[in-house]
Amino acid sequence: MKAVQLVRARIIYSESAFTELALWRVPKPVGGSRHGFKYRLVYLVDGVCVIRYDNEGGKGDHRHVEGKEGPYTFTTPDQLIADFQRDIARWNRENRNP
């Protein structure tokens, strides 16, 4: 089985803020992950990536918030997107961003 892209989207929030979502089902787990998905979700504001969730090979599941990297526990694609959206909402509240 080849990798199958499940999600590829750009969501524009304002003139200065948008997200890009990419999610694939992969034939075998990416190094450091235990599930059959590869993903990259980013939230950019004024051209700066303020939130990113990804599971690059060798590092496994993790997230970046304002340049600080931390672990992320992947459960399902739906929960991944919900967690990402929750972090965006929190970041916007804390930074008074629309």
C-alpha positions in Angstrom: 0.0 0.0 0.0 1.2 3.5 -0.8 0.6 6.5 1.4 -2.9 7.9 0.9 -3.6 11.5 1.5 -6.7 11.9 3.7 -6.6 15.7 4.3 -5.0 18.6 2.5 -6.4 22.0 3.3 -5.7 25.6 3.9 -8.0 27.5 6.2 -7.8 31.3 6.2 -8.8 33.0 9.5 -7.8 36.5 8.6 -5.5 38.5 6.3 -2.6 37.6 8.6 -3.5 34.1 10.0 -4.2 30.7 8.4 -3.7 27.0 8.9 -2.4 24.3 6.6 -3.4 20.7 7.3 -1.9 17.6 5.7 -2.6 14.0 6.9 -1.8 10.7 5.2 -2.5 7.1 6.0 0.9 5.3 5.6 1.7 1.6 5.1 3.9 1.5 8.2 4.4 3.8 11.2 6.8 6.8 10.8 9.9 6.3 12.9 9.0 7.2 16.5 5.3 6.8 16.0 3.1 3.7 16.7 0.2 4.4 14.3 -0.3 4.4 10.6 -0.6 8.2 10.0 1.8 10.9 8.9 0.7 14.5 9.6 1.7 18.1 9.6 -0.6 20.8 10.9 0.6 24.4 11.1 -0.9 27.7 12.2 0.8 30.8 10.9 0.3 34.4 12.0 2.0 37.3 10.2 4.2 34.7 8.3 5.4 33.1 11.5 4.6 29.5 12.5 3.2 29.8 16.0 1.8 26.3 16.3 2.8 23.0 14.6 1.9 19.4 15.1 3.9 16.8 13.2 5.5 13.4 13.4 8.6 13.6 11.4 10.7 10.4 11.1 12.8 9.7 14.1 11.1 12.2 16.4 7.6 10.7 16.5 4.5 12.6 17.6 5.2 16.1 18.9 4.0 19.7 18.8 5.7 23.1 18.7 4.1 26.2 20.3 5.9 29.5 19.8 9.2 27.6 19.1 9.0 25.3 22.1 8.8 21.6 21.3 6.9 19.1 23.4 5.4 15.6 23.2 2.0 14.9 21.7 0.0 11.7 22.4 -1.7 10.8 19.1 -4.9 8.8 19.4 -7.0 9.4 16.3 -7.0 11.8 13.3 -10.2 13.5 14.6 -8.7 14.1 18.1 -5.5 15.4 16.5 -7.4 18.1 14.6 -9.5 18.9 17.7 -6.4 19.3 19.8 -4.8 21.5 17.2 -7.9 23.7 17.0 -8.0 23.9 20.8 -4.4 25.2 20.8 -5.2 27.7 18.1 -8.2 29.0 20.1 -6.1 29.2 23.3 -3.2 31.0 21.5 -5.6 33.5 20.0 -7.2 34.2 23.4 -3.8 34.7 25.0 -2.5 36.9 22.2 -5.8 38.7 21.5 -5.7 37.6 17.9 -9.0 37.4 16.0 
